[in-house]
Amino acid sequence: MRPVSPEIIVWVLSFLGAVVVVLTRVRLGKELDDGTKPVSRTILTVHTSVGLVAVVVWTLFLVFPPSSTLGGDLVGVAGLGLWWVTVFAGLGLLLRWLPSRGRHTSSLSEDEWAEGPGLSLLAHAGLLLGVLVFTWAFATGTV
């Protein structure tokens, strides 16, 4: 059995990172029945906008040869920086499931596995691991 090359792993994780960015927006961007959002609009906007730019910049870095402007180290570092901002924004979104205390707090409903923190925790922990792999691959010259 032939081992999977690190380049393929980086490509697959890049695609999964794009899926996390888009699905987080779709899932958490909808309004509740009372017209409010379940998460901070600012953090969600940062997660989405920086995440989409990270996908584009990182993809340019992967597609173009290292000798070109769009495939150079500066583009790779910029892509990694954008991915890290996206990861921290995603982890910030996970804070919504921490228990709240106080007189005016309301509990979040968790009807199904996909409605509670499970899916977001899986996605954003995976994104964190993916960005760690991107950082390792860039630092070692694998990509």
CORPEWO-V951064 format. One line per field, one symbol per residue. ss: DSSP state (a for helix, b for strand, c for the rest). phi: phi as a letter, one per 40 degrees, with the letter a starting at -180 (. if undefined). psi: psi as a letter, one per 40 degrees, with the letter a starting at -180 (. if undefined). A space follows every 10 residues. Layout:
ss->???
phi->???
psi->???
This chain:
ss->cccccaaaaa aaaaaaaaaa aaaaaaaacc bcccccbccc aaaaaaaaaa aaaaaaaaaa aaaccccccc ccaaaaaaaa aaaaaaaaaa aaaaaaaccc cccccccccc ccccccaaaa aaaaaaaaaa aaaaaaaaac ccc
phi->.ccccdcccc cccccccccc cccccccccc ccdcgbbcbc ccccccdccc cccccccccd cccccdcccc bccccccccc dccccccccc cccccccccb bhcbcbcccb cbdccccdcc cccccccccc cccdcccccc gcb
psi->hhihiddddd dddddddddd dddddddeei iideeiieih dddddddddd dddddddddd dddiideide eidddddddd dddddddddd ddddedeihi iideiiiiig didedaeddd dddddddddd ddddddddde ed.
